[in-house]
Amino acid sequence: MNELLSSQNIESLSPEEKRELLKALLEKQTSQWSLTTGQKALWYLYKLNSQSTAYNTGFALRITSVLNIDALHVALKNIYQRHPLLGAQFVLSDDVPVCKPAIIVPELQVTNLNGRAEEDIYATVLAAYQQPFSLETSASRCMLFSIAPADHIFMFSVHHIIFDDGTTIVLLRELMQAYREAAGYEAAEWRLAGKPVDFGQYVLQEQLQLQGEKGAALYRFWETQLDTMPQMPPLSGYPVAAPSGGIIKNEVGFAISVASYQHLKEQSRMQGVTVFSWLLAVFQRVIMRYTAQQHITVGIPVSGREHKAFADTVGYFVNLLPVSVNSTGATTFTTYLNASVAAFSEAFQHKDLPFATIAAMPGAREKGGADGLVPVVFNYLSHNGGWSGLMEQQQSPGSLVFSPYHLPSQEDAFDFTFELKDEGGSISGNCKFNAGKYEPAFIQSFCELFLDYLDVTLATPSVELKELDVHLSPRMRQQLAVWNETRGTYAGNMTVTGVWHEMVSRYPERNALFAGNEYYTYAALDKAAAQLAQYLQLQGVKRGDRVGLMLSRNAEMIISMLGVLKAGAIYVPVDPGYPEERIRVMLETAACSYLITDTDLTGDQITCIGARQWADIRSLEGNVEAVELSQGDGAYIMYTSGSTGRPKGVMSMHGNIVNLVKENRYVKVGPDDKFILISNYVFDGCTFEIFGALLNGATLYLPADAQIFDAGAIKQFIHLHNINIGFWTTAYFNQLIDADPAVISTFDYLTTGGEVMSRMHISKAFPYCKRPGSLINVYGPTECTTFSTYYPIISYDEYSPQLPIGQPLSNVQTYILDEHLNPVPIGARGELYIGGAGVSAGYLPDSIVTENRFIPAPWDKDTRIYATGDLVAHRPDGMLHYAGRKDEQLKFRGYRVEPAEISHALCQHPQVLTACVLHHVDANGNNGLYAFVASGEQQPEEQTLRDFLMQLLPHYMVPAYYYCLPELPLNQNGKVDKGALIRLISTQIPVQQDPAQPFTPAEATVAAIWEELLNKTPGPDDNFFAQGGHSLLAWRLCTRLTAHTGADIQLAQFVKEPTVRAISKYIMQQHQKPPNKEGRLMKADREKFRHTPSK
């Protein structure tokens, strides 16, 4: 047959010649038929898993009249003779699947279920319905379950490859007629109509249509459609655990009320559209609401039986149309309705190209994304007159009395299929979904919103879209309000200094601080802070002044924070290891007039209080002039990465801190608790650690720098002091859990956050938790004072594959809004906005950025909310799921990083024309920042770029990998094509150092420990961070080298020159013991590090 088709130029044939060709083709396939494109796809899926019942379909009837079983058997025989496709077998012929129609009547299997409970009856019928087919022998089966003389269930189960929804009515109508005839009543009406057209003729018609110019025109149309077709994000904003045992389908049913249905028919008639068109437009608007896209694609099944010749033909006539619609420009529902009708009509005119062909076109895979070309399907089944006509037949003499017996719908091939069945008097709905991607509660909410949208549009067809998209179901609005009822119980002083004085009065002789192997009582710590406060006031510091802190981890750091606050001023922590330029910018933008250090510094624009002044400070009485402060006074300014190329200072207020740590619901703190300070004091996580202890009468413990990044040492410190409360960044938590999960066994509360938590590390840690819930996943931007939400981990497999970030703290509200600041439906992604007692004063000195991110709430202009830029979604239980960033900001190794700030810094280099920085995790799990620079003909060296950035940025913001290109690739919108850059990572090697040179013995020692930590062999001048190292691993390297060589290797020194050659030179300059040539710490192959000058 294919030879006949290929030898003919179809378009050049006359009508008579085409009829002759069709006749010849029909003669060729009397014994077997080719398959349609859709059937080939189903055959392929069957061969992939012949035991699957995903494509079992059919119907079942509950017969409540006396049944003549012999007449039923005769009726089935007549039906199978009339439709040979029902007895067809699907086999290979010359390695091509073909259909062999046959008049094979399956035996009517009768099962006696007399006396069985309804649950058992349903389970038995369902099990039979879901038996897999062997298409090589049969694609259908018939079964009868007898319960009583006038109570039976007839089940017809069939594979989708020979059956569609239109076939249901054909077979039921003819079966009822055939039964009455077999029972001795009137002859079946279909006998007068003659034998229906075989499905094989439809197969030939499809093949003819796809030949010649018509097929080419169809192909061109869908090629053009694909060019503009949008990529659809998932509907659900949170992931669902994949069920064990593979894909499991589920469904949620609903119904459109009779009153709404009548209103729908009336409004559709008035607007000049069909019921289908109205329902489709409403469905599309709900999809747009969930995806936050105005341009979407929906799959719509259409039938190929519109030709009357195939009206009574049994077969698989379905094709799927990927219909794209764009609501841009539409302002009301009626204008959008017209746009939707036009989009469907255009696609329908080109419906004859099989969906499988469209999906195989170049570019279709990219458009489809993770959920395929068509992630959602809208299936409208009009049985108008079908079932109602069957019900009328029951009035005829000899007819069976029956009703549909509900069995699960066919397990749809798509992850989300929204099905509506129009019976003429009512519409029932059924949403079928992949249980590995959606939860039933999410689907239920979706269906509720669809019904609400339908009612709104029927009541006011001209409703403006912006008003429609504000709409949420009453249940959703009530639920969102309940989740934000977070009023706390604390009613005390709302300033840090006020609460601190209460603690000093209540617990003067209790230990407040342990630092440098020395305890400080509350009274002693307050005395030292008061001495500093008095000194500052004598220097002219007054309420609201900014005082910089550039201190090491010691008691003076804590004393300085309290002293500045007692003086009524605001402290600005600065890391001494920051580049000079960044320190200058921070102190200038914060308008610091004073800088407290533990060394001796001088400055032209700032008064430095250093080592020489501390002796004078300690001699003072500590008489502090009282300063009236309120909860709205500033307490500290911390800096975050800024997209403009400059760090942004965030000022948190006294009330923010007090709300974070006093009687909040995520951690219960008392005077017997012991906190550990792990965070750098320039990172806002320290706010919880420091003030969580000191404002609750607890004790704060400061381990030494060297202990923090030594797993054994920090565990010993924690267990020695019985530490029970702390905060660790996610990266730090993972490092310690990998080393020894027992490190957490003393904690009553261990909060951790900064990045998405690793389930592997949680599972390792969980057996060592004191109790379920002692490990807490926390989330919060610096702008909202450390933590905004929390989730106590009760069971590490409770949520999968990703833990939620939880629920808001006391007196904190969370809102998920769309781009128009409307609440999104429950389960949909949107930007997280935070309100309440944690929201800080804003950015300094940038009032414009503050106004853009700290905005009045649309529902209450007196309420400020902060736009986080984070995308989140509500789970059905109210827990928040983190779904990524709206912009390019990211959390990297616990730090907040703006790639744009790094790109801006790179562009200041004279050899860099433009730059783009991306975060990427490659196939091997290497997690790093990648810099792509356009440099023209003169490409800068990698080390040159790294050294340049080290003068401008903190080490954690310096990329590990560099690609120098003549120019950066652009997409069709003229923007940097980031996808192309990511693909470049896997195809090109970044700028590399010269090949490895011979090692000295000292270098061999460094290199061996380096390789053990990174699992990569370094050259003498390879950069530690370029090979995937980060700050935590750098600490471990320094600590181990110090222990192994006796040299005092500081992290700051290593970061300046993170190469084997430089650090080895530094070790030798320390004049300590020579490197241990045995290298007992080393796992690496020592031979490769042996000093061999001959090489």
N, C-alpha and C positions, 0 to 999 in steps of 0.2 A: 504493500500500500504506500509506504514511504517513497518507493521508486516511482509510482504513478504520480504522486504529488510533486516530487522534485523534478520530474520530466515535463511538467506542464507549467506554462506561464499563465497563471489563473486569471490575471487581470485582462489578458488579451482574448479570453474565450467569450463566445457569444452565449446568451442564456441557454440555447439548445445544447451547445457543447458542454456547458457546466452541468446540465441535467444528465447528459450521457456520461460525464466523468463521475458524477455522484452515483449513477447506476452501476458503473464499473467498480467503484470502490465498495459499494454495498455487497456486490457479488463476491468480492475478494474476502469479505470478513463475515461470511455467514456463520462460520464455526467459532470465530473469536473476534473480539474487538480490541482495538487499542485503548489506552487509558487517556482520559483528559489530563491536563497538567495538574489539576487539583487532586485527581485520583492517584497520580504518580507520587505526589507528595505524601498522601496517606499510606500508600504502599511502602514507601521508603521508611516512614515512621514505624510501620508494622514490622518491617524487617529488622529495624533497630532493636525492637523489643516486642517479640511476638506474644508475650504474656501480658502486655498492657491492655487494660480495659478502658483507656482514656477515650476511645472512639466508639464505645458501645452506645447505642441509642435505641430508639424504638418507642413503644408505648405499652401501657398495661390498663386493663379495664376491670372494674369491680362489677360483675354481673349479678344482679339481684332478682333474677327470674329463673324459672325452670329451664335447664339447658339440655338440648339434644346434642350429645357429644358426637354422635355419628354424623349429624348434619353439619356440625362445625368442622369435622375432619374433611367432609366432602367440599365444603366451602373453601377451605384452605387449599385443597388440591386444585380447585378451579382457579383460585387466585394465582397460585404458582405457575399454572399452565398459561395463564394470561400474561404474566410478567416473568419471562425466563431469567431476568437479571437477579431475581430473588434466590434462585438456585445456583447462581454463578460461582465459578471457581477462578481464583487468580493465581496464575502460574507464570513461569518464565518461558519465553519462546525466543530462541536465538539471543539469550541473555537480556531480553526486553520483557517487562511485565505486560501480560495481556489478560483480558477478561474472557472466560469461556462461559457464555450463558447456557443454562441447562434447565430442563424441566425436571428438577429433583425436588420432590415434596418431602420435607423433613417429617419425621414421625412426631405426632402430637403427644408429648410426654404429659401424663396425667399423674398428679401427686395428691394423695388424700391428706388433708390437714384438718379433718374433723376433730373438734374438741380442743384445738390448739388456741392458745392465747394470741391476741392481736399482735403483740410484740414478736412472738415466735413466727407468726405467719409472715409478718413484714420482713423479718430477718431471712427467712427461707426464700421468699420471692426475690429479695435483693441479691442474695448469694447467687441465685440462678441467673439473674439479670446481668451480673457482673462477671460471669464466666468468660474467659477470653475466647476469641475465634481463631480457628486455623483457616485462613483465607484460601489456602490451597485446596480445601475440601468443602467449606461452606462459609457463608457470610451472614446467615440468619438462622433463627431457631424459634419454635413456638412451644409454649408450655401452658398447661392448665392446672390450677390448684383448686381442688374441690373442698369446700368447707362444710357445706350443707346442700340439700337438694336444690335450693334456690339461692345459693351463695357460692360464687366461684370467682377466681381471679384468672383472667386470660392475659398472658404476657407474650408480647412479640419483641424479641431482642434481635438487633441487626447491627452490622458494622456500618459506620458512617460512609464507607467507600461506595455503597450502593443506595444511600438513603439520605434524604434531607427533610426539613420540616414540612415542605409541601407534599412530600410523599405520604406523610401521616394521614392527612385528610383523604387522599386518594384511596389508600388501602382500607381505612376504616369504612368509608362509604361503600366501597365495593364488597368488603367482607360482610357487612350487614345485608346487602342485597343478595349476595351469594348464599348466606345462611338461610334467609327466608325461602329462597328457591329450593335449597336442599331439604328444607323442612316441609316442603309440599305446598308452599304458598306461591305467590306471583313470581314470574320469571325476572331475573335480574335485568335492570334497566341497561346496564353496560353491554349486554349482548346485542342490543339494537344499534349501539354506537360502533360496533366493530372493534377489532383488535387495535390497541394503542400503538403509536410509533415507538419502535425500540430505542433504547438509550444509545445504541450504537450509532444511530443517525445523528444524534447530538454531538457525539465524539467527532464524527466526520465534519460536521458543520464547524466546530471549533478549529479543526485543523485547516479547513479551507479558508476560514476568516483570517488566520494568522499568516497565510501565504500572500505574497504579492504586496501591493501598495497599501492596502488597508492595514495589514499587520505592521508595516513600516510606519504608518502614520500613528497607530496606537503606541508603538514603541517610542516615537519622537515625543508624543504628548507626555507620557509618563517620565521620560528623561527630563523634560522641562519641569515637570512637577517636583521631581526629586531635587532639582537644583535649588528650589526655594523652600523645600519642605523643612520645617523646624525639627531640631532634636528635642525630644520630650524628656523632661526629668521625671523621676518616679512620682507617683501621686502621693504616696505616704512619705512623711518626713522622717520616719524612723525605721530602722531595719527590724526584721523579725527572724527569729531563730529558724533555720532550715529544719523541717521535720525529719526525724530519723526514718530511714527506709525510702528516701527519695521524695519526689514531688507529690504533695497531697493537695487535692482540690477541695474547696468548701464552697458554700453558698449561703446567702442571706436573702430571704424572701420579704416582699412588701406588696402593698396594693395601693392603687389610686382609687380614691373613693368614687362611688357612683355619681355623686353630685359634681365632683371635680371632672369626671369623665364627660358628663353631659355639658358642662361649661366649656371643656376643651373642644368638643366637637363644634359648639356654637361659635367660639372665638376663632377657631381655625377657618370656619366657613366665612366669617366676616372679614378675616385678613386675606382670604383667597389662597390659603395654604392647606396642606394635608395635616392630619393629626400627627403623622410620622414626622413631618418637618418641624412642628412646634416642639414635640418631645425631644427631637435631636438638638434643636437650638438650646433648649434648657439644659440638656445634658452637657453640651459643649461649654456653656457658661460656667457650670459647676466644675468642669475639668480645668477651665482657665483659672478659677478661684483657687483650686488646690495646687496648680503648677505655677501660679503667678506669671503665666505667659498669655499674651493676647493672640499669639499665633500657635495653633495646635494642630495635631493630626489625630483623627479618630478612624478606626477601621469599621466599615459598615458592610455586613454581608448582603449581597444582592443575588437574586435568582436569575438563572438563564432560561426559565420556563415561560417568559412572557409571550413567546410565540404560541398560539392556541394549539398548534400541532402537538405540543409536549404537555398539554394541560393534564392528561391522564397517564403520563409516563412516569414509571418508577425510576429513580436514579439520583445521582449526586450532581445537582445543577448549581451549586453555590460557588460564588466568587466573592472575594473580599476587596473592597475599594478603600484604599488609604486616602481619606478626604481631608485636605488641609483647609482651614478657614482662619482668616485674620480679622479680628474685630477692630483693628485700628481705624479710626474714622467714624465708627458707629457710636452714637450717643445714647440711643434708646434701645429697648429690647426689640421693638418692631423693625427698626433699621438694621439691627443685627440679624434678626430673623430673615430678612430679605437677603442679606449677605450669605447667610448659612444655606438658604435655598439655592442661591446661585452657585455656590461652591459645590454642593452636592450634584446639582444638575449637570454641571460641566464634567465632573468625574463620571457620572452615570452614562453620559454620552460616549465615554471611552472605557466602558466596563468590560469589554470583551477580551482585554489582555489579562491573562491569568495572574493572580497575585504572586504566585511562585516565580513567574517571569520578572515581575516588577522587583521583588525582593532580591533577585539575583543580579540586578543591574549594578554597574559600577557606582559606588558612592552610597548605595542603599544601606550597607552595613554601618558606615560611619554615621549616617543620619539616624539610624535606629538606636544607637547607644546601647546601654546595658539591657534594656527591655525589648529590643527588636524594633523593626520599622514601625510597627503598630502596637504600642504598649497598652492601649485601651480599645475595646470593641463595643459598639452600640448595635444591638440586634433587636430589631422591631419585627415581631411575628404577627401578621394580621390573619387571624382565623375568623374574621368577620363573615358570618354566614356559614362557616365550616362546622364548628362544634354545634352551633345552634341548629343547623340543618340536620345534623346527626341526631340531636335530641328530638327533633320533629319526627324522624323516621321511627322512633320508638313507639309512636302511636299506631303504626301500621300493624295489621294482624300478623302474628308470627314473629314479630320483632323481639329482639332481646332488650331488656331493661338494664342499662349500665350507666356508669359514671367513671370518669378518669380515676385511676388508682395512681397516686403520686409515687414516683420513684425519682431518685436523684437525676438531675439533668446530665447530659453527656459532659464528661470532664473536658472542658474547653481547652484548646491548644494554647490559648492566650492567658496571661496572668490576671487579666481583669476584663470580664465580659458582662456588660449591663444589658439584660434581656427584658424586653417588655412584650407581653402577649395580649393582643387586642382581640377579645372574644366577641366584640360587637356590642355588648352591654356593659362590659367592665374591662379593666386592664389590670393584670397581675404582673408583678415584677420579680425578677430573680437576678441577683448579682453573684456571678460565679468568679472565684478568685483563687489564686495560688496561695495556699496557707503558709508558704515559705517566704512570702513577700508582704502579705497583709494579714492583719488580725481581724476577727469578726467584728469587734467593737469599732474599728476604723470603718469597715464597710457599712455597718449600721449607721454611723454618723453621716457617711457619704449619702446613703439612701434618704436619710432624714432631710438633708440639705436639698437634695433633688426635689423632694416633694414640697418643701417650703418655697423653693424657687418657682416651681410650677404654679403654686397657689398665688404667689405675688404677681407673676406675669399674667395669669388669667384674670386677676382682679384689676390690674392696670397694665395692659399690653404696652403702653407707651412709657412705662417706668424708665427713668434714666439708669443707664448701666452703673453709674457711680453710686446710685442709691441701692440698686439691686445687690451690688457687691459689698455693701455694708451689712447686708442681711445675714443673720445667723439664726439657727433654730432656737426656740425658747430654752430647750434643754441645754444647748451649748452655752448660751449666755449665762444661765444659772450656774452651770458647772464652772465656768471661768471665774465667776464672782466668788464661788466657794473656795477655789484654790488660792485666791488672793486674800482670804481672811486670815491675816497673819499677826494680828495685834498681840504684842508681847505683854508679859506681866511686870517687867521692871518699871518702877516709877520713881527711881532715885535721882541723884545728881547726874546731870548729862554733860559734865566736863571731865576731862581726863584728870586734871589737877584736883577737882572736887572729890572724885571717887578715890584718887590716890591718898588724899589726906584722911579720908574715912578709913582706908585700910591701915594707914600708919597709926591712927588712933586706936583702932581695934586690935591690931597685931604688932605692936611695936617691937617685941622681942622675938618674933618669928623670923625665920630666914626668908629674905626676899630674893637674894641673888647669890649664886655660886659662880665665881669666875677666878681664874688664875689660882686654883686650889685654895680659895679663901671665901668664906661666907660673909654676907652683908645682911644684917637684920633690916627690917623695914625702917626702924628708927635711924640706923646708921646710914642707910642708902638715902633716906630723906635729908639727913644732915648734909651729906656730900652734895646732893642736888641743890639744896638751899644755898650752900656756899658758892656754887657756880652761879646760881640765879642772882645772888647778891652782887657778885663780881660783874656780871653782865649789866645789871641795872646801874652799877657805878660807872660802867663804860658808856652808859647812855642808851642801852637797849630798852625799848618800851614795847607796849602791847602792839602786836601785829608785825613787828620787825622780823626779818628773815635772817637766820643764823645758820651758816653752813657747818656741817660736821664731816671731817675727813679723818676717820679714826680706824684703828685696828680693832679686832674683836677682843674687847677687854671690858673691865668694869667701867672705865671712863666713857665708853660708848653709851652705856645705859645711863650713867650719871648725867652725861651731856644732854641726852634726850629729855630726861626729867627736869634738869636745870633750866633748859631753854623754855620748856612749857611753864615751869613755875614763874619764870620771869615775864610770862605773858606773850612770849615770842613764838615763832614758827621755825622748826628745825628742817634743814635741807640736807639729807644724807648724800655723801659723795664717796664713791669708791676710790681709794688712793691709787688703784691700779689702772684707772681710766687714762686714756691719752690726755695730754695737757689741753689740747684744743677743746675736747668735750667738757673737761672740768671748767674751763673758762666760760664756755657757753652756758653751762648749768648755773654757775654762780652769777653770771650777768643777768640771765633771763629771770632768775629768782630774786634779783635785786638784793643779794646778800651783802651786808655791810661788815659782817663779822664771820670768821672761819675758825672753828675749834679743831685743833689737831693734837696728836700726841707726839709730834716732832716739832722742830723749830723751823718755821717758814716765815717769809716776809712777803708783803705785797704792796703794790702802789695804790690800788683801788680798794683794798679790803684790809681790815684790821685782823691780824692773825693772833689767836690765843693758843700758844703751844706749850711745849715742855717746860719752858722757863716760867710761864705764868701759873702752871698748876700748883707750884709750891706756894705762891701768894694766895691762890684760891683756897687752899686747904687751911690757911691761917685765919680765914674770916670766920665770923660768928654764925653766918647763915641767916642774917636778918633780912628777910625779903619783904619788900614793899608790896602790900596786897594789891593784886590786879583783878579787877572784875571781869570775868570771862563768861561767855555763854556757849551753848552748844553750837552756835553758828560761827564761833571764832576758829581761825585756821590753827591746825596742830602741826602738820608737816607737809612738805612738798616733795613728791617723788617723781622721778622722770621715767618716761616710757619712750620707746622708739617712735619717731615721727615720720610720716610719709613725705613731708616737705624737705627732708634732709636734715632737719634739726630736731633734737629730742624735745618732747613736750612735758612740761611740769604740771603735775596734778596736785591740787591742794585739797587735802582731806581735813575735815573739821572735827572738833572735839566730840560732837554728838555722833558723828560717824563711827568713831572708835568705840565709844561707850556702847552703842547699839550692837557692835560686832561681838563684844566679849561679855556683856552683862546679861545674865538670865536669858540667853538665847537658847533656842530649842535644839540645837545640833550637838552641843557639848555642855555637860553639867560640870561646873568647876567649883571647888571649895578650897579652904586653906590647907588641906592635907595633900593637895595635888602638886605634881612636879612636872614642869614644862622643860623642854629642851629647845634651845635656839640653834637651828641649823641654817636658816636662811641668812643670806647676806643682808645687812641692814639697809641696803639701797633697794631691796626687793620687798614689795608690800606684804609678802607672806610673814615677815617678821612682826607686823602689827599684831597679828593673832598670837604669835608666840610670846612676845614681850608683854603686851598689855593684857592678854588673856591670863597671864600669871599675876602680874603686879596689881591689877585692878580687882582681883578676887582673893587676895591674901595667900596665893600659892607661891611656890619657889621656882625661880627661873635659873636654869643651868646653862652655862656657856662652855661647851667643849672647846679645846684648842683647835686651830686650823688643821694641824697635822692629824688630829683624831677624826675629824669629820669625814675625810675621804679614805680612811683606812677601816675596812669593814670589821676587822677584828677589834680594833681599838674602840670604835664607836659602840660596838655591841657591849664591850666590857664596861665602858662609861655608862651606858644606859642601864645595864643590869646592876652595876655597883650602886648607882644612886636611885634605883627603882623608879626610873622615869616612866610616867604614865600618860602624858599628853604631849602631842607635838604636831608639827606640819612638815611634810616633806614634798618636794616637787616630784612629779611622776617619774622623771628620769632618775632622780636620786633613789626613790623607792625601788625602782626596778634594779638598780645597781646593787643595793644592799640585799634585796631578796635573792638575787642570783648568787650572792656570796654566802649568805646564811639567813634563811627566813626566820630563824628563831630570834633574830634581833628584835622583833616586834612583840615578843611574848609578854612584856610587862605593861603594854599600853592598854589603858582603858579607852582612850580615844586617839586614834592616829588619822589625821586628816591629810589627804594627798590630792594634788591637782596641778594644773598647768598644761597638761596634754591629755589626750584620750588614754584612759587606763588600759593596760595590757591584761587580757583575761588570763594569759599564761602565768603572769606574775601574781595575779590575784589568787589563782588556784594554788600556787606554791605557798603563798602567805597564809591562806585561810586556815589551815590546820593549826597555825601558831597564834591565831587571834584569841584573846581572852574569852571573847563571847561574840556571837553574831551581832553585827552592828558597830563593833569597836573600830573597824576600818571604814573611813568615810570619804567618799569621793566628793570633792568640793570644786566649785566654779565661781569665778568672779573677776571682773576687770579692776585694774587699779583705780579707775574712775569711780568705782562703787565700793571702795574700801575693802579690799582683800577677798572676802567671800560674799556671794549673793545667794547661792543655792547650795544645797547639800543633799547627799544620798548615802545613808548608812547601808553598807553592804551586808545584808542579812544572809544571802546565799550567793556564791560567786556565779552560779548558773541560773540565777533568777531572771536575768535579762540577757538576751543573746541576740546578735554577736557583740553588742556594745552596751556598757553600763550607762544609765542615764546620769545627768548632772543633778537630778533631783528636784527639790521643791524650794521655794524661797525661805530665807531666814525670817525670824520674827521682825515685824515692822518693815519688811521688804516686799515689794510687789513686782511681779514679772508679767510682761505683756508681749505677745507675739503678734506683730503687725505687718501689714503689707506695705508696698511702696506709697500708698495713699494714707497710711496710718490707720487703716481699718483692721480690726481683729481678724485673724485668719481662722478657718474652721479647725476644730480639734483634729490633730493628726497631720495638718498641712505645715509645710515649712514657711517660716517668716523670720523677719529680723527680731531679735530679742531686745526689748526695751526694759530698763529697770527703773523702778521708782521707789520711794520710801526713804527710810532713815539712813541708808548706806550711800546715797548719791552725794558725791563730793561737790566742792564749790566750782570746779571746772579747771580749765587750763590757764596757766600763766605764762606770758602776759597776753596770750592770744585770745581776745574776746570774740573774734570772728569764728574761730574753730569751736570755741565754747558754745556759741549760739547755734552752731550747726549740729552739735552732738548732744548738748544739754538743752532740751526743748520743752516748751509747755505741753502738757498732755492735751490732746484734742478735746477730751471730755471734761477737762478742768484746767483752765489756764493758770490757776494758782499752784498746780502740781507740776514739778519738774521731773522729767524722765530722761534717762541716758540711752542714746542709741549705741548699742555695743558693736554693731557690725557683724555679730555672730548670728548664724542661721540655726534655728532650733525648731523643735516641734513638740507639741504636747502628746504624750502617750495617753491612752484612755483613762489611766489611773491618776493623771495629773502630773506625772513625772516628766521632766523636761529632757529631751534628747538633743545632744549637740550634733549639728549636721554640717558644720564647716563655716567658712567665712564668706561674708557678702563681698568684701574687698580682698586684698591680697595679704592682709596682716595674718601672721601665724604665730603660734607658740612653738619655739624651737629650743629643745633641751631646757624647758622650764622658763625661758625668757620670751617676752613678747617682741617680735621682730617685724619691722616694716621693710619688705624687700625694696620698696621705692627709696627708702633712706640709703640703703647700700648702693643702689644704682646711682643715686645722686652723688654719693661720695666718689664712686668710680669715675663719673663724668668730669670730676675736677682734675683728673690726671691728664697731663698735656697730650698723651698719645691715645687717649680714648675719645672717640667721637660720640658714641652713645652706648648705653649698657642696659642690660636686663638681668635681674637676679631672680632665680626660681628655687623653690624647695622641691626636692624629688627623692623618692625612695625607689632604688633600682631593683631589678629582678633578684639580686643577691641580698636584698635587705639593707643595702648601704643607704644611710639616711643623711642627707647633707644639703648645703646651699651651693647652688651652681651659678657662676657668674659668666655671662655671655657679653663680650665687648666687641663693638665694631671699631676697628683701629686703622682702617685703610691699609696701606702697604707696609708700614712700620709696625710690627706687632710687638707689644711690650712683653717682657718676660713675666712668667707667673709670679716669681718671687718679688719682682719689682712692684707688681700690683698688690700683692699681699702686704709687703712692707709699707706701701703707701696707705693702705686701709688701716693698718695697725696704728698709724699716727692719728687716725680720725675716729675710729670706731672701737667699741669694746671687742674683745677677742671672740666672743660668741657670735658676733655679727659678721665676722670675716669669713667669706666663702671658702669652702674646701677645694672646689674644682673651678677651673677657668677654661673658657673656650674663646679664642681670638679669631674673629671672622672679618672679612672685608666689609660686610654690612649685615645687619640683622634682617632675617626674613620677615616679610609683611603679609598679612592676610588681605582678603578682598576689601576690607574696610580701611585699609591703610594703617592698621595697628600691628604691633609686633606679634608674629605668629608663634605663640608660646607652645602650641602643640608641635610645631616643626622643631623648636629648640629641644623639647623633651625627646623627640625621636632622634635628634642629633646625638644625644647622650649615649644611645645604644649603638650608634654607627661610627662615631669618631672618638678618638682618644683625646682627652684634654691636653693642654700644654704640659709638657713633662720636663723634668730635670734631665741633666745629662745622665748617661748610663752610670750605674753604681761603680764607685772607685774602691780600691782596696781599703780595708778597715785597719785602724790601729787597734791594739788590745782594748783601750778604753772605749773606742767606738764600737767594738764588737760587743762589749757588755751592754752598752746603751741600746744597740740595735737588737740584741736578743730579747731584752725585756719589752722593747717597742713592738717587736713582732709577736710576742706572746699576747700582748694586749689588743693589737689590731689585726692579728692574723695576716699581716702583709709585710713583705721584706722591704726595708727602707734602703735607700742610698744615703751617702753621707750628707747630702744637701736636700733630701726630701723633707717636705714640711709635714709635721705630725698631723695638723688639722686637714691638710690636703688629702691625706690618706684615710680620712674618716674619723680621726680622733676628735674628742671634744673635751670640755673643761673637766668633767668627772674623770675621764681616762687620763687626762694630763696630770691631775692630782695623784692618781694611783701610780703613774710613772715616776713622778718626783718623789713620792713617798718611798717607793721601792728602791729607787736609785740611791736615795739618802741612806736607807738601811743597808744597802749592799756595798756602797762605796765609802760611807762615812762623811761624804760631802753634804753640806747643808744646801739643798737645792730648793729654791723657792719657786712657786708657781709663776710669779710675776716675771722672774728671770727667764724661765723656760718659754713663756708666751712671747717674749720679745724676740727670741731666736729659737723657734721650735724645730731644730734640726739635730741630727746625730752629731755632726761635726761641732756645732756650737756648744751643745750641752756637754760633750766630752771635753772640750777645751776648758769649759767652766769647772768641770770636776777636777781636772789636773791642776788648775790654778788654786784650788782649795788646799792643796798640799796635804791631803788626807791620805789614808791608807790606799794602796794601789788596788785597782779592780781585782776582784776574785776571779782568777782565770778558770777555776772550776765551774763557776757560774751555776751554783746549785738551784738558783731561782728559775733558771732558764729551761724552757721546753723546746726551744728552737734547735735546729741542727747547728751545732757549734762549728762544724767544718766550714760552713759558708762564711763564718766571721773570722776565720783564722787569718792572721796577718801574713800575707804572701807577696812581698815586693816583686817577685819575679813575674807576677801577673800584671 
